[in-house]
Amino acid sequence: MSSGTVNSTRSGSTDARPPRERNFWRAYRRALTNSTGVMLAYRSNLLFFFLFETFFLISSFLGAGLGVSLAGGSINGWTRDQIFALTAINGVSHQFFICFFISPLFNMPEYIWNGRMDYVLQKPLHPLLGLMVTSEIVISNLPNLFINVGIAAWFIASTAPASAAHASSAPVWLLFAALTVLGVAVRYALALFCMTPSFYAERMIQGEDGFWSIVGTGRFPTTVFPRVVERILLYVIPLSMMAAVPAGYLFERLDATQAALAGVSSLGFLGVSLLFFNRALKSYQSVNSGM
């Protein structure tokens, strides 16, 4: 009787396979169990964020509807459906930013603190592009992005602009699309501006809180603010570009000149944020060289 058979008989096992084969199948079952657990945890994480963003979307529309109802059916000339369209446009900008830009920007303080920024700077790319290619895409928000796009299309289609000529003009829709993209750029510029001070203060995480505190202002129509604040939100810190300007132009609350000026101010704000980042980047000290 072989030693392998004796050992298996003494241990009470009925597996007559060689020890190497038994170890292989044991390792395979362990790996399969671990991978299954990781996948279940990953899917649970996706489900959690999907439900969280879905409830956030529902609460946004409930809040907008309640505000319109308390205001008597309209807010400074904005109808209920127009407010809902504005809310959906803001949701598209919000979800697009979260899917593709939130991870590289909000991880910046950690990259600076633990020295991973060295790895980013070694890439033959601009550091902001390097941050993007070394960060993850938040795919858990992609379903909500598509949902917001569908809701925005529904309310825009059901709420025609004031004039038929405005609604049927291709340049109008092209400018509306460009303004919506610039709204995402403003959101990116604001986040970059809030997170860049982490180059001067290690472990600074308050920039993220500051971003969320400020960005909520962009989901309101510009006409709900006093005239001075309205001008600031249009041309100085153009938070209204996130939703109010695209919706306002589409529904003829703003003319093309006002929308174009807001677009120029958004590009200027993005330029200021990039200059601030490039300036702060020069103060970064590599953990390898100490320079």
C-alpha positions in Angstrom: 0.0 0.0 0.0 1.4 3.4 -0.9 2.2 6.0 1.6 -0.4 8.4 0.0 -3.1 5.7 0.4 -2.1 5.0 4.0 -2.2 8.7 4.9 -5.6 9.2 3.3 -7.0 6.1 5.1 -5.7 7.2 8.5 -7.2 10.7 8.0 -10.6 9.3 7.2 -10.6 10.7 3.6 -12.0 8.8 0.7 -10.2 11.0 -1.9 -7.8 8.7 -3.7 -6.4 11.5 -5.9 -2.7 12.4 -5.6 -1.9 15.2 -3.1 -0.9 17.7 -5.8 -4.2 17.3 -7.5 -6.1 17.5 -4.3 -4.2 20.8 -3.4 -5.0 22.2 -6.9 -8.8 21.6 -6.5 -8.7 23.0 -3.0 -7.0 26.1 -4.2 -9.4 26.4 -7.1 -12.5 26.1 -4.8 -11.0 28.7 -2.5 -10.3 31.1 -5.4 -13.8 30.5 -6.8 -15.3 31.3 -3.4 -13.3 34.4 -2.9 -14.0 35.7 -6.4 -17.7 35.0 -5.9 -17.7 37.0 -2.7 -15.8 39.9 -4.3 -18.3 40.0 -7.2 -21.3 39.9 -4.8 -19.8 42.7 -2.8 -19.1 44.7 -6.0 -22.6 44.2 -7.2 -24.0 45.2 -3.8 -21.9 48.4 -4.0 -23.2 49.2 -7.5 -26.8 48.5 -6.3 -26.3 50.8 -3.3 -25.0 53.7 -5.3 -27.7 53.2 -7.9 -30.4 53.3 -5.3 -28.8 56.3 -3.5 -28.6 58.3 -6.7 -32.1 57.3 -7.7 -33.5 58.6 -4.4 -31.4 61.7 -4.8 -33.0 62.2 -8.2 -36.5 61.7 -6.8 -35.9 64.1 -4.0 -34.6 66.7 -6.4 -37.8 66.6 -8.4 -40.0 66.4 -5.3 -38.2 69.5 -4.0 -38.6 71.3 -7.3 -42.3 70.4 -7.5 -42.9 71.5 -3.9 -41.2 74.8 -4.5 -43.3 75.5 -7.6 -46.5 74.6 -5.8 -45.7 76.9 -2.9 -44.9 79.7 -5.4 -48.3 79.3 -7.0 -47.5 77.2 -10.0 -44.6 79.2 -11.4 -41.4 80.9 -10.2 -40.6 84.2 -11.8 -42.2 83.1 -15.1 -40.7 79.6 -15.0 -43.4 77.0 -15.3 -43.5 73.7 -13.5 -42.3 71.7 -16.6 -39.6 74.2 -17.3 -38.3 73.8 -13.7 -38.4 70.1 -14.1 -36.4 70.3 -17.4 -33.9 72.6 -15.6 -33.6 70.0 -12.8 -33.0 67.2 -15.3 -30.4 69.2 -17.2 -28.6 69.8 -13.9 -28.9 66.1 -13.2 -27.2 65.2 -16.5 -24.3 67.6 -15.7 -24.1 66.2 -12.2 -24.0 62.5 -13.2 -21.6 63.1 -16.1 -19.2 64.8 -13.8 -19.5 62.0 -11.2 -19.0 59.3 -13.8 -15.9 60.7 -15.4 -14.3 63.5 -13.4 -15.0 63.1 -9.7 -12.5 60.3 -9.0 -9.4 62.0 -10.4 -10.2 65.3 -8.8 -11.3 64.2 -5.3 -8.4 61.7 -5.1 -5.9 64.4 -5.7 -5.2 65.1 -1.9 -4.5 61.5 -1.3 -2.2 61.3 -4.4 -0.2 64.2 -3.1 0.0 62.9 0.5 1.1 59.4 -0.3 3.4 60.2 -3.2 1.4 58.7 -6.0 1.5 62.0 -7.7 5.1 61.1 -8.6 3.7 58.2 -10.8 1.2 60.6 -12.4 3.9 63.2 -13.2 6.1 60.5 -14.9 3.5 60.0 -17.6 3.9 61.9 -20.9 0.7 63.7 -20.3 -0.6 66.8 -18.6 -1.0 66.0 -14.9 -4.7 66.4 -15.1 -4.9 63.9 -17.9 -2.5 61.7 -16.0 -4.9 61.8 -13.0 -7.8 60.8 -15.3 -6.0 57.8 -16.8 -4.8 56.5 -13.4 -8.3 56.9 -11.8 -11.4 54.9 -12.2 -14.7 55.6 -13.9 -17.6 55.6 -11.5 -19.7 53.2 -13.6 -22.3 52.8 -10.8 -23.7 56.2 -11.9 -24.0 55.5 -15.6 -27.6 54.2 -15.3 -28.6 57.4 -13.5 -26.8 59.4 -16.2 -29.0 57.7 -18.9 -32.1 58.2 -16.7 -31.4 61.9 -16.4 -30.8 62.2 -20.1 -34.2 60.5 -20.8 -36.0 62.7 -18.2 -34.4 65.9 -19.7 -35.4 64.9 -23.2 -39.0 64.2 -22.0 -39.5 67.5 -20.3 -37.7 69.5 -23.1 -40.0 67.8 -25.7 -43.1 68.4 -23.6 -42.2 72.0 -22.8 -41.7 73.7 -26.2 -39.9 77.0 -26.3 -42.1 80.1 -26.6 -41.8 80.4 -30.4 -41.9 77.7 -33.0 -39.1 79.3 -34.9 -36.8 79.1 -31.9 -37.7 75.5 -31.3 -37.1 74.4 -34.9 -33.8 76.2 -35.4 -30.7 73.9 -35.6 -28.3 76.6 -34.3 -30.5 77.0 -31.2 -30.1 73.3 -30.4 -26.4 73.3 -31.2 -25.8 76.3 -28.9 -28.0 74.6 -26.2 -25.8 71.5 -26.5 -22.6 73.6 -26.3 -23.9 75.4 -23.2 -24.7 72.1 -21.5 -21.1 70.9 -22.2 -19.8 74.1 -20.8 -21.9 73.5 -17.7 -20.0 70.3 -17.1 -16.7 72.3 -17.7 -17.8 74.8 -15.0 -18.5 72.0 -12.6 -15.0 70.5 -13.3 -13.4 74.0 -12.9 -15.1 74.5 -9.6 -14.0 71.1 -8.3 -10.4 71.7 -9.5 -10.4 75.1 -7.8 -11.6 73.6 -4.5 -9.1 70.7 -4.6 -6.0 72.5 -5.7 -5.2 73.9 -2.3 -4.2 70.4 -1.2 -0.8 71.1 -2.8 -0.3 73.6 0.1 -2.0 71.7 2.9 -1.5 67.9 3.2 -4.4 65.8 3.9 -6.8 68.6 3.1 -10.3 67.1 2.5 -12.4 70.2 3.1 -12.2 71.1 -0.5 -14.8 68.4 -1.3 -17.2 69.7 1.2 -16.7 73.2 -0.1 -17.5 72.0 -3.7 -20.8 70.4 -2.7 -21.8 73.4 -0.7 -21.3 75.8 -3.6 -22.4 73.6 -6.5 -26.0 73.4 -5.2 -26.5 77.0 -6.2 -26.4 76.1 -9.9 -29.6 74.2 -9.9 -31.8 77.2 -9.4 -33.1 79.6 -12.1 -31.1 82.8 -12.2 -34.2 85.0 -11.7 -34.7 83.7 -8.1 -31.6 85.7 -7.0 -31.2 89.4 -6.5 -29.9 91.2 -9.6 -26.4 91.6 -8.3 -26.1 87.9 -7.4 -27.6 86.9 -10.7 -24.9 88.8 -12.6 -22.2 87.2 -10.4 -23.6 83.7 -11.1 -23.7 84.4 -14.8 -20.5 86.3 -15.5 -18.1 86.0 -12.5 -18.5 82.6 -11.0 -20.8 81.1 -13.7 -22.5 78.5 -11.6 -25.7 79.1 -13.6 -24.0 77.5 -16.6 -24.6 74.2 -15.0 -28.3 74.2 -15.8 -30.0 77.6 -15.7 -28.2 79.1 -18.7 -28.8 76.2 -21.1 -32.5 75.9 -20.0 -33.0 79.6 -19.9 -31.7 80.0 -23.5 -33.8 77.1 -24.7 -36.9 78.5 -23.1 -36.1 82.0 -24.3 -35.5 83.3 -20.8 -32.0 84.4 -22.0 -31.1 85.7 -25.5 -28.2 84.5 -27.5 -25.9 87.4 -26.4 -26.4 86.7 -22.7 -25.9 83.0 -23.3 -22.7 83.6 -25.3 -21.4 86.0 -22.6 -22.1 83.3 -19.9 -20.2 80.8 -22.1 -17.2 83.1 -22.4 -17.2 83.6 -18.6 -17.3 79.8 -18.1 -14.2 79.4 -20.3 -12.5 82.2 -18.3 -13.4 80.5 -15.1 -11.9 77.2 -16.4 -8.8 79.0 -17.4 -8.4 80.6 -14.0 -8.7 77.2 -12.3 -6.1 75.7 -14.7 -3.7 78.5 -14.0 -4.2 78.0 -10.2 -3.5 74.3 -10.6 -0.4 74.8 -12.7 0.9 77.3 -10.2 0.2 75.0 -7.2 1.8 72.1 -9.0 5.2 73.9 -9.0 5.1 73.7 -5.2 4.8 69.9 -5.2 7.7 68.1 -3.6 8.5 64.7 -4.8 8.7 62.0 -2.1 11.6 60.4 -4.0 13.8 63.4 -4.5 12.6 65.8 -1.8 12.7 68.6 -4.3 
